[in-house]
Amino acid sequence: MATDIISYGYAAIVFFGGVMGYVKAGSTMSLAMGGLFSSIIAFGAYRMSQNPKDYLVSLIVSGGLFALMGYRFYNSGKMMPAGLTAGLSLLQVIRLVVFYVLA
């Protein structure tokens, strides 16, 4: 069983995005949501590392982040943080679908 390093990296990026939102804007909501979503993503990565067919948690969270941040990017046009998070989430969803769902 291989460790899902890409999903762990994605979780770290989401976490540090929340930390940066707190540091730059004083947003405790960014810190809380970054911590919450990164924890769920890391949990999904752990489950996929144990069983590659257990991709559902990762797919749901990545899809949800893509939908939420894509909507925010569409409304604001700001690349940071909404556009970046939406883009990374979309890449994660595509990776999960191609390598796990369709495999």
N, CA, C and O atoms as a GROMACS GRO file, in nm:
protein
  412
    1MET      N    1   0.084  -0.118   0.000
    1MET     CA    2   0.000   0.000   0.000
    1MET      C    3   0.088   0.125   0.000
    1MET      O    4   0.169   0.146   0.090
    2ALA      N    5   0.071   0.205  -0.101
    2ALA     CA    6   0.151   0.326  -0.115
    2ALA      C    7   0.084   0.443  -0.043
    2ALA      O    8  -0.038   0.453  -0.038
    3THR      N    9   0.167   0.529   0.012
    3THR     CA   10   0.117   0.649   0.078
    3THR      C   11   0.071   0.749  -0.027
    3THR      O   12   0.140   0.772  -0.126
    4ASP      N   13  -0.044   0.808  -0.005
    4ASP     CA   14  -0.099   0.905  -0.099
    4ASP      C   15  -0.038   1.043  -0.071
    4ASP      O   16  -0.100   1.130  -0.011
    5ILE      N   17   0.086   1.060  -0.117
    5ILE     CA   18   0.162   1.182  -0.089
    5ILE      C   19   0.096   1.305  -0.150
    5ILE      O   20   0.098   1.412  -0.090
    6ILE      N   21   0.037   1.293  -0.267
    6ILE     CA   22  -0.026   1.408  -0.332
    6ILE      C   23  -0.141   1.462  -0.248
    6ILE      O   24  -0.155   1.583  -0.232
    7SER      N   25  -0.223   1.374  -0.194
    7SER     CA   26  -0.335   1.419  -0.111
    7SER      C   27  -0.287   1.480   0.020
    7SER      O   28  -0.346   1.577   0.069
    8TYR      N   29  -0.181   1.425   0.078
    8TYR     CA   30  -0.125   1.485   0.199
    8TYR      C   31  -0.069   1.625   0.168
    8TYR      O   32  -0.083   1.716   0.249
    9GLY      N   33  -0.007   1.640   0.052
    9GLY     CA   34   0.043   1.772   0.012
    9GLY      C   35  -0.071   1.871  -0.009
    9GLY      O   36  -0.060   1.987   0.029
   10TYR      N   37  -0.178   1.824  -0.069
   10TYR     CA   38  -0.298   1.907  -0.089
   10TYR      C   39  -0.354   1.951   0.046
   10TYR      O   40  -0.395   2.066   0.062
   11ALA      N   41  -0.358   1.860   0.143
   11ALA     CA   42  -0.405   1.894   0.277
   11ALA      C   43  -0.316   2.000   0.341
   11ALA      O   44  -0.366   2.092   0.406
   12ALA      N   45  -0.185   1.987   0.322
   12ALA     CA   46  -0.092   2.086   0.379
   12ALA      C   47  -0.112   2.223   0.316
   12ALA      O   48  -0.108   2.324   0.386
   13ILE      N   49  -0.134   2.228   0.186
   13ILE     CA   50  -0.157   2.356   0.117
   13ILE      C   51  -0.285   2.421   0.169
   13ILE      O   52  -0.288   2.542   0.193
   14VAL      N   53  -0.391   2.343   0.185
   14VAL     CA   54  -0.517   2.397   0.238
   14VAL      C   55  -0.497   2.450   0.379
   14VAL      O   56  -0.547   2.557   0.414
   15PHE      N   57  -0.424   2.375   0.462
   15PHE     CA   58  -0.398   2.420   0.599
   15PHE      C   59  -0.320   2.551   0.601
   15PHE      O   60  -0.358   2.645   0.671
   16PHE      N   61  -0.211   2.557   0.525
   16PHE     CA   62  -0.130   2.678   0.525
   16PHE      C   63  -0.203   2.796   0.461
   16PHE      O   64  -0.175   2.911   0.494
   17GLY      N   65  -0.296   2.768   0.371
   17GLY     CA   66  -0.381   2.875   0.319
   17GLY      C   67  -0.468   2.935   0.429
   17GLY      O   68  -0.487   3.056   0.434
   18GLY      N   69  -0.521   2.850   0.515
   18GLY     CA   70  -0.599   2.899   0.629
   18GLY      C   71  -0.515   2.980   0.725
   18GLY      O   72  -0.560   3.082   0.777
   19VAL      N   73  -0.392   2.933   0.749
   19VAL     CA   74  -0.301   3.007   0.837
   19VAL      C   75  -0.268   3.143   0.777
   19VAL      O   76  -0.265   3.243   0.848
   20MET      N   77  -0.244   3.146   0.647
   20MET     CA   78  -0.212   3.274   0.582
   20MET      C   79  -0.330   3.369   0.586
   20MET      O   80  -0.312   3.490   0.603
   21GLY      N   81  -0.450   3.318   0.572
   21GLY     CA   82  -0.569   3.401   0.584
   21GLY      C   83  -0.580   3.463   0.722
   21GLY      O   84  -0.624   3.577   0.736
   22TYR      N   85  -0.540   3.387   0.822
   22TYR     CA   86  -0.542   3.439   0.959
   22TYR      C   87  -0.432   3.544   0.980
   22TYR      O   88  -0.456   3.650   1.038
   23VAL      N   89  -0.313   3.513   0.931
   23VAL     CA   90  -0.199   3.605   0.951
   23VAL      C   91  -0.220   3.735   0.876
   23VAL      O   92  -0.198   3.843   0.932
   24LYS      N   93  -0.263   3.727   0.750
   24LYS     CA   94  -0.275   3.848   0.668
   24LYS      C   95  -0.400   3.929   0.697
   24LYS      O   96  -0.395   4.052   0.697
   25ALA      N   97  -0.512   3.862   0.722
   25ALA     CA   98  -0.638   3.935   0.737
   25ALA      C   99  -0.699   3.922   0.877
   25ALA      O  100  -0.802   3.983   0.906
   26GLY      N  101  -0.636   3.843   0.962
   26GLY     CA  102  -0.692   3.824   1.095
   26GLY      C  103  -0.819   3.742   1.096
   26GLY      O  104  -0.899   3.751   1.189
   27SER      N  105  -0.839   3.661   0.992
   27SER     CA  106  -0.961   3.583   0.977
   27SER      C  107  -0.952   3.452   1.055
   27SER      O  108  -0.885   3.357   1.014
   28THR      N  109  -1.022   3.448   1.168
   28THR     CA  110  -1.025   3.323   1.244
   28THR      C  111  -1.106   3.216   1.169
   28THR      O  112  -1.082   3.096   1.187
   29MET      N  113  -1.200   3.259   1.086
   29MET     CA  114  -1.278   3.163   1.007
   29MET      C  115  -1.187   3.092   0.906
   29MET      O  116  -1.201   2.972   0.886
   30SER      N  117  -1.095   3.165   0.843
   30SER     CA  118  -1.000   3.102   0.751
   30SER      C  119  -0.916   2.999   0.824
   30SER      O  120  -0.893   2.889   0.773
   31LEU      N  121  -0.870   3.034   0.941
   31LEU     CA  122  -0.789   2.942   1.020
   31LEU      C  123  -0.869   2.817   1.058
   31LEU      O  124  -0.820   2.705   1.045
   32ALA      N  125  -0.991   2.837   1.104
   32ALA     CA  126  -1.074   2.724   1.144
   32ALA      C  127  -1.110   2.635   1.026
   32ALA      O  128  -1.100   2.513   1.034
   33MET      N  129  -1.153   2.695   0.916
   33MET     CA  130  -1.193   2.615   0.800
   33MET      C  131  -1.073   2.550   0.733
   33MET      O  132  -1.083   2.436   0.685
   34GLY      N  133  -0.960   2.619   0.728
   34GLY     CA  134  -0.838   2.558   0.676
   34GLY      C  135  -0.798   2.436   0.757
   34GLY      O  136  -0.761   2.333   0.702
   35GLY      N  137  -0.807   2.450   0.890
   35GLY     CA  138  -0.776   2.337   0.977
   35GLY      C  139  -0.875   2.222   0.962
   35GLY      O  140  -0.836   2.106   0.958
   36LEU      N  141  -1.003   2.256   0.955
   36LEU     CA  142  -1.107   2.154   0.943
   36LEU      C  143  -1.094   2.078   0.810
   36LEU      O  144  -1.088   1.956   0.808
   37PHE      N  145  -1.091   2.154   0.699
   37PHE     CA  146  -1.086   2.088   0.569
   37PHE      C  147  -0.955   2.013   0.548
   37PHE      O  148  -0.955   1.904   0.489
   38SER      N  149  -0.844   2.068   0.595
   38SER     CA  150  -0.717   1.996   0.578
   38SER      C  151  -0.716   1.868   0.661
   38SER      O  152  -0.658   1.767   0.619
   39SER      N  153  -0.779   1.870   0.777
   39SER     CA  154  -0.788   1.748   0.858
   39SER      C  155  -0.870   1.641   0.788
   39SER      O  156  -0.834   1.523   0.788
   40ILE      N  157  -0.980   1.680   0.728
   40ILE     CA  158  -1.064   1.584   0.656
   40ILE      C  159  -0.991   1.531   0.533
   40ILE      O  160  -0.998   1.412   0.502
   41ILE      N  161  -0.920   1.620   0.463
   41ILE     CA  162  -0.843   1.577   0.345
   41ILE      C  163  -0.733   1.479   0.388
   41ILE      O  164  -0.712   1.378   0.322
   42ALA      N  165  -0.665   1.510   0.497
   42ALA     CA  166  -0.560   1.420   0.547
   42ALA      C  167  -0.619   1.285   0.589
   42ALA      O  168  -0.557   1.181   0.568
   43PHE      N  169  -0.738   1.287   0.649
   43PHE     CA  170  -0.805   1.163   0.685
   43PHE      C  171  -0.836   1.082   0.559
   43PHE      O  172  -0.816   0.960   0.557
   44GLY      N  173  -0.885   1.149   0.455
   44GLY     CA  174  -0.910   1.080   0.328
   44GLY      C  175  -0.783   1.024   0.267
   44GLY      O  176  -0.784   0.914   0.212
   45ALA      N  177  -0.673   1.099   0.278
   45ALA     CA  178  -0.544   1.051   0.227
   45ALA      C  179  -0.497   0.928   0.304
   45ALA      O  180  -0.444   0.833   0.246
   46TYR      N  181  -0.519   0.930   0.435
   46TYR     CA  182  -0.483   0.814   0.516
   46TYR      C  183  -0.564   0.692   0.474
   46TYR      O  184  -0.510   0.582   0.459
   47ARG      N  185  -0.693   0.712   0.456
   47ARG     CA  186  -0.779   0.599   0.415
   47ARG      C  187  -0.740   0.546   0.278
   47ARG      O  188  -0.740   0.425   0.256
   48MET      N  189  -0.707   0.638   0.186
   48MET     CA  190  -0.664   0.592   0.053
   48MET      C  191  -0.529   0.522   0.058
   48MET      O  192  -0.502   0.433  -0.022
   49SER      N  193  -0.444   0.563   0.154
   49SER     CA  194  -0.315   0.496   0.169
   49SER      C  195  -0.334   0.353   0.220
   49SER      O  196  -0.255   0.265   0.188
   50GLN      N  197  -0.438   0.330   0.299
   50GLN     CA  198  -0.468   0.198   0.350
   50GLN      C  199  -0.537   0.111   0.245
   50GLN      O  200  -0.511  -0.009   0.235
   51ASN      N  201  -0.627   0.172   0.168
   51ASN     CA  202  -0.704   0.102   0.066
   51ASN      C  203  -0.731   0.198  -0.049
   51ASN      O  204  -0.814   0.287  -0.035
   52PRO      N  205  -0.662   0.182  -0.161
   52PRO     CA  206  -0.677   0.275  -0.273
   52PRO      C  207  -0.820   0.290  -0.326
   52PRO      O  208  -0.852   0.389  -0.392
   53LYS      N  209  -0.905   0.193  -0.299
   53LYS     CA  210  -1.044   0.203  -0.345
   53LYS      C  211  -1.130   0.287  -0.251
   53LYS      O  212  -1.248   0.309  -0.279
   54ASP      N  213  -1.075   0.332  -0.142
   54ASP     CA  214  -1.147   0.412  -0.043
   54ASP      C  215  -1.123   0.562  -0.070
   54ASP      O  216  -1.066   0.633   0.014
   55TYR      N  217  -1.166   0.608  -0.185
   55TYR     CA  218  -1.141   0.744  -0.231
   55TYR      C  219  -1.257   0.840  -0.205
   55TYR      O  220  -1.246   0.959  -0.234
   56LEU      N  221  -1.368   0.792  -0.152
   56LEU     CA  222  -1.490   0.871  -0.144
   56LEU      C  223  -1.476   0.996  -0.058
   56LEU      O  224  -1.523   1.103  -0.098
   57VAL      N  225  -1.412   0.986   0.058
   57VAL     CA  226  -1.395   1.103   0.146
   57VAL      C  227  -1.316   1.211   0.073
   57VAL      O  228  -1.356   1.328   0.073
   58SER      N  229  -1.206   1.172   0.010
   58SER     CA  230  -1.123   1.269  -0.062
   58SER      C  231  -1.198   1.332  -0.178
   58SER      O  232  -1.187   1.452  -0.202
   59LEU      N  233  -1.273   1.252  -0.249
   59LEU     CA  234  -1.347   1.302  -0.364
   59LEU      C  235  -1.456   1.401  -0.321
   59LEU      O  236  -1.473   1.505  -0.385
   60ILE      N  237  -1.529   1.370  -0.217
   60ILE     CA  238  -1.636   1.459  -0.170
   60ILE      C  239  -1.580   1.592  -0.119
   60ILE      O  240  -1.633   1.698  -0.153
   61VAL      N  241  -1.475   1.586  -0.039
   61VAL     CA  242  -1.418   1.710   0.016
   61VAL      C  243  -1.355   1.795  -0.094
   61VAL      O  244  -1.373   1.916  -0.097
   62SER      N  245  -1.281   1.732  -0.184
   62SER     CA  246  -1.219   1.807  -0.294
   62SER      C  247  -1.325   1.867  -0.385
   62SER      O  248  -1.312   1.981  -0.428
   63GLY      N  249  -1.429   1.792  -0.413
   63GLY     CA  250  -1.538   1.843  -0.495
   63GLY      C  251  -1.611   1.958  -0.427
   63GLY      O  252  -1.648   2.056  -0.491
   64GLY      N  253  -1.632   1.945  -0.296
   64GLY     CA  254  -1.696   2.052  -0.221
   64GLY      C  255  -1.613   2.179  -0.218
   64GLY      O  256  -1.665   2.289  -0.236
   65LEU      N  257  -1.482   2.164  -0.196
   65LEU     CA  258  -1.394   2.282  -0.197
   65LEU      C  259  -1.390   2.346  -0.336
   65LEU      O  260  -1.388   2.468  -0.348
   66PHE      N  261  -1.388   2.262  -0.440
   66PHE     CA  262  -1.390   2.317  -0.575
   66PHE      C  263  -1.518   2.397  -0.599
   66PHE      O  264  -1.513   2.507  -0.654
   67ALA      N  265  -1.632   2.343  -0.559
   67ALA     CA  266  -1.759   2.412  -0.580
   67ALA      C  267  -1.764   2.544  -0.502
   67ALA      O  268  -1.801   2.647  -0.557
   68LEU      N  269  -1.726   2.540  -0.375
   68LEU     CA  270  -1.731   2.659  -0.291
   68LEU      C  271  -1.632   2.767  -0.339
   68LEU      O  272  -1.669   2.882  -0.359
   69MET      N  273  -1.509   2.727  -0.357
   69MET     CA  274  -1.408   2.826  -0.395
   69MET      C  275  -1.422   2.867  -0.542
   69MET      O  276  -1.386   2.978  -0.579
   70GLY      N  277  -1.472   2.778  -0.625
   70GLY     CA  278  -1.500   2.816  -0.764
   70GLY      C  279  -1.609   2.922  -0.770
   70GLY      O  280  -1.601   3.016  -0.850
   71TYR      N  281  -1.711   2.906  -0.688
   71TYR     CA  282  -1.818   3.005  -0.679
   71TYR      C  283  -1.763   3.139  -0.630
   71TYR      O  284  -1.797   3.244  -0.684
   72ARG      N  285  -1.679   3.135  -0.528
   72ARG     CA  286  -1.620   3.259  -0.476
   72ARG      C  287  -1.529   3.325  -0.580
   72ARG      O  288  -1.529   3.448  -0.593
   73PHE      N  289  -1.452   3.244  -0.654
   73PHE     CA  290  -1.366   3.299  -0.759
   73PHE      C  291  -1.450   3.361  -0.871
   73PHE      O  292  -1.416   3.468  -0.922
   74TYR      N  293  -1.557   3.295  -0.907
   74TYR     CA  294  -1.645   3.346  -1.012
   74TYR      C  295  -1.703   3.482  -0.972
   74TYR      O  296  -1.712   3.573  -1.055
   75ASN      N  297  -1.742   3.496  -0.847
   75ASN     CA  298  -1.802   3.622  -0.801
   75ASN      C  299  -1.700   3.732  -0.777
   75ASN      O  300  -1.728   3.849  -0.804
   76SER      N  301  -1.581   3.697  -0.728
   76SER     CA  302  -1.483   3.800  -0.693
   76SER      C  303  -1.378   3.824  -0.801
   76SER      O  304  -1.327   3.935  -0.814
   77GLY      N  305  -1.346   3.721  -0.876
   77GLY     CA  306  -1.240   3.732  -0.976
   77GLY      C  307  -1.100   3.733  -0.916
   77GLY      O  308  -1.002   3.753  -0.987
   78LYS      N  309  -1.091   3.711  -0.786
   78LYS     CA  310  -0.961   3.714  -0.718
   78LYS      C  311  -0.895   3.577  -0.722
   78LYS      O  312  -0.954   3.476  -0.683
   79MET      N  313  -0.771   3.576  -0.771
   79MET     CA  314  -0.699   3.450  -0.782
   79MET      C  315  -0.660   3.395  -0.644
   79MET      O  316  -0.659   3.273  -0.623
   80MET      N  317  -0.629   3.484  -0.551
   80MET     CA  318  -0.591   3.441  -0.417
   80MET      C  319  -0.701   3.477  -0.319
   80MET      O  320  -0.744   3.592  -0.318
   81PRO      N  321  -0.748   3.390  -0.241
   81PRO     CA  322  -0.717   3.247  -0.234
   81PRO      C  323  -0.815   3.161  -0.313
   81PRO      O  324  -0.790   3.043  -0.336
   82ALA      N  325  -0.927   3.222  -0.356
   82ALA     CA  326  -1.035   3.141  -0.415
   82ALA      C  327  -0.993   3.071  -0.544
   82ALA      O  328  -1.020   2.952  -0.560
   83GLY      N  329  -0.928   3.142  -0.634
   83GLY     CA  330  -0.891   3.083  -0.762
   83GLY      C  331  -0.789   2.972  -0.746
   83GLY      O  332  -0.801   2.867  -0.810
   84LEU      N  333  -0.690   2.994  -0.662
   84LEU     CA  334  -0.588   2.892  -0.639
   84LEU      C  335  -0.648   2.767  -0.575
   84LEU      O  336  -0.620   2.655  -0.618
   85THR      N  337  -0.729   2.786  -0.475
   85THR     CA  338  -0.790   2.671  -0.407
   85THR      C  339  -0.885   2.596  -0.501
   85THR      O  340  -0.887   2.473  -0.502
   86ALA      N  341  -0.962   2.670  -0.580
   86ALA     CA  342  -1.052   2.606  -0.676
   86ALA      C  343  -0.972   2.526  -0.779
   86ALA      O  344  -1.009   2.414  -0.813
   87GLY      N  345  -0.863   2.584  -0.828
   87GLY     CA  346  -0.780   2.515  -0.926
   87GLY      C  347  -0.716   2.388  -0.871
   87GLY      O  348  -0.720   2.283  -0.936
   88LEU      N  349  -0.659   2.398  -0.752
   88LEU     CA  350  -0.599   2.280  -0.690
   88LEU      C  351  -0.703   2.172  -0.658
   88LEU      O  352  -0.678   2.053  -0.673
   89SER      N  353  -0.820   2.216  -0.615
   89SER     CA  354  -0.928   2.121  -0.585
   89SER      C  355  -0.976   2.052  -0.711
   89SER      O  356  -1.004   1.932  -0.710
   90LEU      N  357  -0.986   2.127  -0.821
   90LEU     CA  358  -1.026   2.066  -0.948
   90LEU      C  359  -0.922   1.963  -0.994
   90LEU      O  360  -0.958   1.855  -1.040
   91LEU      N  361  -0.794   1.997  -0.981
   91LEU     CA  362  -0.690   1.901  -1.017
   91LEU      C  363  -0.699   1.774  -0.932
   91LEU      O  364  -0.679   1.664  -0.982
   92GLN      N  365  -0.728   1.791  -0.804
   92GLN     CA  366  -0.743   1.675  -0.715
   92GLN      C  367  -0.863   1.590  -0.756
   92GLN      O  368  -0.855   1.468  -0.757
   93VAL      N  369  -0.974   1.654  -0.789
   93VAL     CA  370  -1.093   1.580  -0.832
   93VAL      C  371  -1.063   1.503  -0.961
   93VAL      O  372  -1.099   1.386  -0.973
   94ILE      N  373  -0.997   1.568  -1.056
   94ILE     CA  374  -0.962   1.502  -1.182
   94ILE      C  375  -0.871   1.382  -1.155
   94ILE      O  376  -0.890   1.275  -1.211
   95ARG      N  377  -0.771   1.402  -1.070
   95ARG     CA  378  -0.678   1.292  -1.036
   95ARG      C  379  -0.752   1.175  -0.973
   95ARG      O  380  -0.728   1.060  -1.009
   96LEU      N  381  -0.841   1.204  -0.882
   96LEU     CA  382  -0.916   1.097  -0.815
   96LEU      C  383  -1.005   1.023  -0.913
   96LEU      O  384  -1.013   0.900  -0.909
   97VAL      N  385  -1.072   1.097  -0.999
   97VAL     CA  386  -1.163   1.033  -1.095
   97VAL      C  387  -1.085   0.948  -1.195
   97VAL      O  388  -1.124   0.834  -1.223
   98VAL      N  389  -0.976   1.001  -1.248
   98VAL     CA  390  -0.901   0.928  -1.351
   98VAL      C  391  -0.831   0.806  -1.293
   98VAL      O  392  -0.837   0.697  -1.351
   99PHE      N  393  -0.764   0.822  -1.180
   99PHE     CA  394  -0.681   0.713  -1.129
   99PHE      C  395  -0.754   0.616  -1.037
   99PHE      O  396  -0.706   0.504  -1.016
  100TYR      N  397  -0.868   0.655  -0.983
  100TYR     CA  398  -0.935   0.567  -0.887
  100TYR      C  399  -1.075   0.527  -0.931
  100TYR      O  400  -1.109   0.409  -0.928
  101VAL      N  401  -1.156   0.624  -0.971
  101VAL     CA  402  -1.295   0.593  -1.006
  101VAL      C  403  -1.301   0.517  -1.138
  101VAL      O  404  -1.370   0.415  -1.147
  102LEU      N  405  -1.229   0.564  -1.239
  102LEU     CA  406  -1.235   0.502  -1.370
  102LEU      C  407  -1.142   0.381  -1.384
  102LEU      O  408  -1.153   0.307  -1.481
  103ALA      N  409  -1.053   0.361  -1.289
  103ALA     CA  410  -0.956   0.251  -1.298
  103ALA      C  411  -1.019   0.116  -1.271
  103ALA      O  412  -0.951   0.014  -1.276
   0.00000   0.00000   0.00000
